[in-house]
Structure formats: C-alpha cells, structure tokens
Amino acid sequence: MKDLISLHDLTADEVQDLLKLALRLKAELKAGIPHPILKGKTLGMIFTKSSTRTRVSFEVGMTQLGGYPLFLSSNDIQLGRGETIHDTAKVLERYLDGIMIRTYAHSDVIELAKEASIPVINALTDLLHPCQVLADLMTAYEHKGRLEGLKFAYIGDGNNMAHSIMYGCAKAGLDCAIATPSGHHCDAEVVDNAKADFKASGKTLLLTEDPVEAIKDADVVYTDTWVSMGQEKEKEERIKAFDGYCVDLKLFKNAKDDAVFMHCLPAYRGFEVTEDVIDGPQSVIFDEAENRLHAQKAVMATLMG
C-alpha cells in the first residue's frame, strides 16, 4: 500500500489489517493509551469539496497520532487555478509526509498519487469514498461481531458510496445488494471491477431496481442523499426519480429483525430516510461517524508510519 485510492486496489488481507488496526487504535484511545505513531510528520489536507466529518476526523486523527494536519482549501493552493497537478505534487512532496484530498474528479486523485512520491489518501471523489466504507465495515463488525457472511443492502443513488460499498463488501467477505432506479445505476466500469472482486471472494452481488428485493434479510441497511454536492440543479428531477426508494419503516422491516441502519451523513430526513428509521433504535449513524476517525487513523498510520 503506497496510497489509498480505491478499496478495489487492496487485497482482502490489507482491508482486514486496516480494520484490525482501527479497532486497536480505538480501544487504545478509549483506554487513554497514547499512540504517537506519526510524531513529527505532517499531512496536507486538500479540500476542493467541503465536509464536516472529513476535515474534523482527519485533523483530530492526525493530531492524536502525534503529527501535524495542514488544512489546504482551494483558496490556499494554486491547484485548479493554473498550476498543474504534476507541479503541485512535486512541490508538496518536498514539504509533507502525506496528502489527503477530497475533491470532485477522481482522475485528479489518480494523477496526484502517480506524480507524488509520498502517500495520497482519497477522502472522497465523485466516483469513490473508500475511507467512509472502512468506517462502515468497522461499525458493522462492532455491532454484529463478524463481517464474513453478512448481507449489506444499499438503497438509493448509484454514486460514490454505492461503488465503494461494493468494493468493500467483496474484500471483507460480505454479500451485497444494490438497489438503484433507472437512470441512476452504478458506473459500468466499477460494476465490472466489483463483479470480479465478488467472484474472487465467493460472495454474491445483486444489482436490482427493486428496493424490497435488495433489502430482504439484510443485516446492514444503507442509504445516502439523493442530491450530492454539485447536483443541486437536479434536485426536483432526482426526487421524482427516487420515488419509492425512501428507507421508511415499511421498507426497513424487510431486513432482518436485528438489522442496523447506516448513513454516511449529511442526511435529509423525509427524503432518502424517514425520522423513525434514522433516529430509531437500530440506527448506528453516530457510531459510524465516530469510526471515520479510527478508520482513517489506521490508514494514515499504515501509509505514513
């Protein structure tokens, strides 16, 4: 592992190692045991796409690892304002020990990782969100005591979350079902890659337009906003397209009785999920949000330690 760009790039053992380390670091933090694994090291955090959880979790996580987090907004650097990714990478590698980037175009992250000699962490692109899914898998393990053989159901847009969930489930040994409406299916290349991953793992991948079929007997039920950042002009069209895809109690009851509900947040109650589900007793959204901190610390410690 030089970088974390996609869970598809990792082996099943690498994913397991990251999850084990995340659980260990969380336990140490709760017990008051310091772990200054990255003492004296600096992480540059490039944000061209804003976020509450990503900035706070990476910044706090790097500090807890003994390092220094440096926030770089689009106003702070020249990337996208004339300077090439190549030149940006070559300059930053002289100052930093690692780069975290949250941006729109996935190709920018791939190019940054190719050009930089230091580790690059994909904190979100329009195509993938690997750090979130590591936290999701960690949360599922905490609540279920295992990952192998669980069924993970995703209901909603065929977006970066759906893509990374497929990759993550295949690598961690879960069955996966994805329900998306016509016109909002997952990226074809990602689906092909995911199918290859599932074939290698021996687990099943179901792609359907029927939310009931996807959620049936699921151990984990997941959804995401229907209108991601940058899609605001499509809001009305998207709300119509996703009619019937709201995770309400009626739909949720098709999952296993002890199923947990997840959402990467921010959530829009009354759209992709109802209040009685997201605020209900089976919702683990805040455990999930907390685990972004621990999962990302595991990534940083592994890549930069």
C-alpha positions as CSV (number, residue, x, y, z in Angstrom):
1,M,0.0,0.0,0.0
2,K,1.6,3.2,-1.2
3,D,-1.8,5.1,-1.4
4,L,-5.4,4.6,-0.6
5,I,-7.3,5.5,-3.8
6,S,-9.8,2.7,-4.0
7,L,-10.7,-0.4,-2.0
8,H,-10.6,-2.3,-5.3
9,D,-6.8,-1.8,-5.3
10,L,-6.4,-3.5,-1.9
11,T,-6.2,-7.2,-1.1
12,A,-8.7,-8.8,1.4
13,D,-5.8,-9.1,3.9
14,E,-4.9,-5.4,3.6
15,V,-8.5,-4.5,4.3
16,Q,-8.6,-6.8,7.3
17,D,-5.4,-5.4,8.6
18,L,-6.7,-1.8,8.3
19,L,-9.9,-2.8,10.2
20,K,-7.9,-4.6,12.9
21,L,-5.6,-1.6,13.4
22,A,-8.6,0.8,13.5
23,L,-10.2,-1.3,16.3
24,R,-7.0,-1.4,18.2
25,L,-6.4,2.3,17.9
26,K,-10.0,3.0,19.1
27,A,-9.5,0.7,22.1
28,E,-6.3,2.4,23.0
29,L,-7.8,5.9,22.7
30,K,-10.7,4.9,24.9
31,A,-8.3,3.5,27.5
32,G,-6.2,6.6,27.5
33,I,-3.2,4.9,25.9
34,P,-1.3,7.4,23.6
35,H,-0.1,6.2,20.1
36,P,2.2,8.8,18.6
37,I,2.9,6.7,15.6
38,L,3.3,9.7,13.3
39,K,5.2,12.0,15.7
40,G,6.9,14.8,13.7
41,K,5.1,14.1,10.5
42,T,2.8,16.4,8.5
43,L,-0.4,15.6,6.5
44,G,-1.5,18.1,3.9
45,M,-5.3,18.0,3.6
46,I,-6.6,19.4,0.2
47,F,-10.2,20.3,0.1
48,T,-11.9,21.4,-3.1
49,K,-15.1,19.9,-1.7
50,S,-16.1,20.9,1.8
51,S,-17.0,18.4,4.6
52,T,-17.8,18.4,8.3
53,R,-16.8,14.8,9.1
54,T,-13.8,14.5,6.8
55,R,-12.0,17.6,8.0
56,V,-12.6,17.1,11.7
57,S,-11.8,13.4,11.7
58,F,-8.6,13.7,9.7
59,E,-7.4,16.7,11.6
60,V,-8.2,15.2,15.0
61,G,-6.8,11.8,13.9
62,M,-3.5,13.2,12.7
63,T,-3.1,15.1,16.0
64,Q,-3.9,12.0,18.1
65,L,-1.2,10.1,16.1
66,G,1.3,12.8,17.1
67,G,1.5,14.5,13.7
68,Y,0.5,17.9,12.3
69,P,-2.5,18.3,10.0
70,L,-2.3,21.2,7.5
71,F,-5.7,22.3,6.0
72,L,-5.5,23.5,2.4
73,S,-8.6,24.8,0.8
74,S,-9.0,25.7,-2.8
75,N,-8.2,29.3,-1.8
76,D,-4.9,28.2,-0.2
77,I,-3.3,26.4,-3.2
78,Q,-2.9,27.0,-6.9
79,L,-4.3,23.6,-8.0
80,G,-7.1,24.3,-10.4
81,R,-6.0,27.9,-10.9
82,G,-3.3,27.3,-13.5
83,E,-0.8,25.1,-11.7
84,T,-0.7,21.5,-12.9
85,I,-1.3,18.5,-10.6
86,H,2.3,17.4,-11.5
87,D,3.8,20.6,-10.2
88,T,1.6,20.7,-7.1
89,A,2.6,17.1,-6.3
90,K,6.3,17.8,-6.8
91,V,6.2,20.8,-4.5
92,L,4.1,19.2,-1.8
93,E,6.2,16.1,-1.6
94,R,9.1,18.3,-0.5
95,Y,7.2,19.7,2.5
96,L,4.8,16.9,3.5
97,D,4.8,13.3,4.6
98,G,1.4,12.5,3.1
99,I,-1.5,14.1,1.2
100,M,-5.2,13.7,1.8
101,I,-7.5,15.0,-0.9
102,R,-11.3,15.5,-1.1
103,T,-12.3,16.7,-4.5
104,Y,-14.7,16.2,-7.4
105,A,-12.8,14.5,-10.3
106,H,-11.4,11.0,-9.5
107,S,-8.8,11.4,-12.2
108,D,-7.2,14.2,-10.2
109,V,-6.6,11.9,-7.3
110,I,-5.1,9.2,-9.5
111,E,-2.8,11.7,-11.2
112,L,-1.8,13.2,-7.8
113,A,-0.9,9.7,-6.5
114,K,1.0,8.9,-9.7
115,E,3.1,12.1,-9.5
116,A,3.7,12.3,-5.8
117,S,6.4,10.2,-4.1
118,I,4.5,10.4,-0.7
119,P,1.3,8.6,0.2
120,V,-2.0,10.0,-1.2
121,I,-5.4,9.3,0.6
122,N,-8.6,9.6,-1.3
123,A,-11.0,11.3,1.2
124,L,-13.8,11.4,-1.4
125,T,-14.3,11.9,-5.2
126,D,-17.4,11.8,-7.3
127,L,-16.5,8.2,-8.1
128,L,-15.4,6.7,-4.7
129,H,-15.4,7.1,-1.0
130,P,-13.1,4.4,0.5
131,C,-12.5,6.0,3.9
132,Q,-16.2,6.0,4.7
133,V,-16.7,2.4,3.8
134,L,-13.8,1.3,6.0
135,A,-15.6,3.1,8.9
136,D,-18.9,1.4,7.8
137,L,-17.3,-2.1,7.8
138,M,-15.7,-1.4,11.2
139,T,-19.1,-0.3,12.6
140,A,-20.8,-3.4,11.2
141,Y,-18.2,-5.6,12.8
142,E,-18.7,-3.9,16.2
143,H,-22.5,-4.4,16.1
144,K,-22.5,-7.9,14.5
145,G,-19.3,-9.4,15.9
146,R,-18.3,-10.5,12.4
147,L,-18.3,-9.4,8.7
148,E,-18.0,-12.7,6.9
149,G,-21.4,-13.8,5.5
150,L,-23.3,-10.7,6.5
151,K,-25.7,-9.2,3.9
152,F,-25.2,-5.4,3.2
153,A,-28.0,-3.7,1.3
154,Y,-27.8,-0.2,-0.2
155,I,-30.8,1.6,-1.4
156,G,-30.5,4.8,-3.5
157,D,-28.3,6.5,-6.0
158,G,-25.6,4.6,-7.8
159,N,-23.0,7.0,-6.6
160,N,-19.5,7.0,-4.9
161,M,-21.0,5.4,-1.8
162,A,-22.6,2.5,-3.7
163,H,-19.4,2.0,-5.6
164,S,-17.2,1.8,-2.6
165,I,-19.7,-0.4,-0.7
166,M,-19.5,-2.9,-3.5
167,Y,-15.7,-2.9,-3.4
168,G,-15.6,-3.0,0.4
169,C,-18.1,-5.8,0.8
170,A,-16.2,-8.0,-1.7
171,K,-12.9,-7.5,0.0
172,A,-14.3,-8.1,3.5
173,G,-16.5,-11.1,2.7
174,L,-20.0,-9.7,2.8
175,D,-22.8,-10.4,0.4
176,C,-24.1,-7.1,-1.2
177,A,-27.3,-5.9,-2.8
178,I,-27.6,-2.6,-4.5
179,A,-31.0,-1.1,-5.5
180,T,-30.9,1.9,-7.8
181,P,-33.6,3.4,-10.0
182,S,-33.4,3.5,-13.8
183,G,-31.1,6.3,-15.0
184,H,-29.2,6.3,-11.7
185,H,-27.4,2.9,-11.8
186,C,-23.8,2.4,-10.8
187,D,-20.9,3.2,-13.1
188,A,-20.4,0.3,-15.5
189,E,-16.6,0.0,-15.1
190,V,-17.0,0.0,-11.3
191,V,-19.6,-2.8,-11.6
192,D,-17.3,-4.9,-13.8
193,N,-14.5,-4.5,-11.3
194,A,-16.8,-5.3,-8.4
195,K,-18.1,-8.4,-10.1
196,A,-14.5,-9.6,-10.5
197,D,-13.9,-8.9,-6.8
198,F,-17.0,-10.8,-5.7
199,K,-16.1,-13.7,-8.0
200,A,-12.7,-13.9,-6.2
201,S,-14.3,-13.7,-2.8
202,G,-17.0,-16.2,-3.4
203,K,-19.7,-13.8,-2.2
204,T,-22.7,-12.6,-4.1
205,L,-23.5,-9.2,-5.6
206,L,-27.2,-8.3,-6.5
207,L,-27.9,-5.3,-8.7
208,T,-31.6,-4.5,-8.9
209,E,-34.1,-1.7,-9.3
210,D,-36.3,-3.2,-6.6
211,P,-35.6,-1.9,-3.1
212,V,-37.6,-4.7,-1.4
213,E,-35.6,-7.4,-3.2
214,A,-32.3,-5.7,-2.2
215,I,-33.2,-5.2,1.5
216,K,-34.7,-8.6,2.1
217,D,-32.9,-10.4,5.0
218,A,-30.2,-7.7,5.1
219,D,-28.0,-7.4,8.2
220,V,-27.0,-3.8,7.3
221,V,-29.3,-1.3,5.5
222,Y,-27.6,1.8,4.0
223,T,-28.7,4.8,2.1
224,D,-27.3,8.2,1.1
225,T,-28.5,11.5,-0.1
226,W,-30.2,11.6,-3.5
227,V,-28.7,15.0,-4.2
228,S,-25.0,15.1,-3.8
229,M,-22.9,18.3,-3.7
230,G,-22.8,19.8,-7.2
231,Q,-26.2,18.2,-8.2
232,E,-28.5,20.9,-6.7
233,K,-29.9,21.9,-10.0
234,E,-31.1,18.3,-10.5
235,K,-32.9,18.2,-7.1
236,E,-36.5,18.1,-8.4
237,E,-35.8,15.6,-11.1
238,R,-33.9,13.4,-8.6
239,I,-36.7,13.5,-6.0
240,K,-39.1,12.2,-8.7
241,A,-36.7,9.5,-9.9
242,F,-36.2,8.1,-6.4
243,D,-39.8,7.8,-5.5
244,G,-40.2,4.5,-3.6
245,Y,-36.6,4.4,-2.6
246,C,-37.0,6.1,0.8
247,V,-36.0,3.8,3.6
248,D,-39.1,4.0,5.8
249,L,-40.2,1.6,8.5
250,K,-42.3,-0.4,6.0
251,L,-39.3,-1.0,3.7
252,F,-36.9,-1.5,6.7
253,K,-39.0,-4.3,8.1
254,N,-38.0,-6.4,5.1
255,A,-34.5,-6.6,6.6
256,K,-33.6,-8.9,9.4
257,D,-35.2,-8.1,12.8
258,D,-31.8,-7.1,14.2
259,A,-30.6,-5.2,11.1
260,V,-28.7,-2.0,11.7
261,F,-29.3,1.2,9.7
262,M,-26.4,3.3,8.3
263,H,-26.0,6.6,6.5
264,C,-22.7,8.4,5.7
265,L,-24.3,11.8,6.5
266,P,-25.4,14.5,6.0
267,A,-28.9,13.1,5.9
268,Y,-32.1,14.7,4.7
269,R,-34.9,13.3,6.8
270,G,-38.1,12.7,4.9
271,F,-36.2,12.2,1.6
272,E,-33.9,9.2,1.5
273,V,-34.8,8.1,5.0
274,T,-37.6,8.8,7.5
275,E,-37.0,10.1,11.0
276,D,-38.4,6.9,12.7
277,V,-35.6,4.9,11.0
278,I,-32.6,7.2,11.2
279,D,-33.5,8.3,14.8
280,G,-34.7,4.8,15.7
281,P,-33.2,2.2,18.0
282,Q,-31.5,0.3,15.1
283,S,-29.7,3.3,13.7
284,V,-25.9,3.4,14.3
285,I,-25.2,6.5,12.3
286,F,-23.2,8.3,15.1
287,D,-21.1,5.2,15.9
288,E,-20.4,5.1,12.1
289,A,-19.5,8.8,12.1
290,E,-17.1,8.3,15.0
291,N,-15.4,5.4,13.3
292,R,-14.3,7.7,10.5
293,L,-11.8,8.9,13.0
294,H,-10.4,5.5,13.9
295,A,-10.5,4.0,10.4
296,Q,-8.7,7.0,8.9
297,K,-6.1,6.9,11.7
298,A,-5.4,3.3,10.7
299,V,-5.0,4.4,7.0
300,M,-2.6,7.2,8.0
301,A,-0.6,5.0,10.4
302,T,-0.3,2.3,7.7
303,L,0.7,4.6,4.9
304,M,2.8,7.2,6.8
305,G,4.2,5.2,9.7
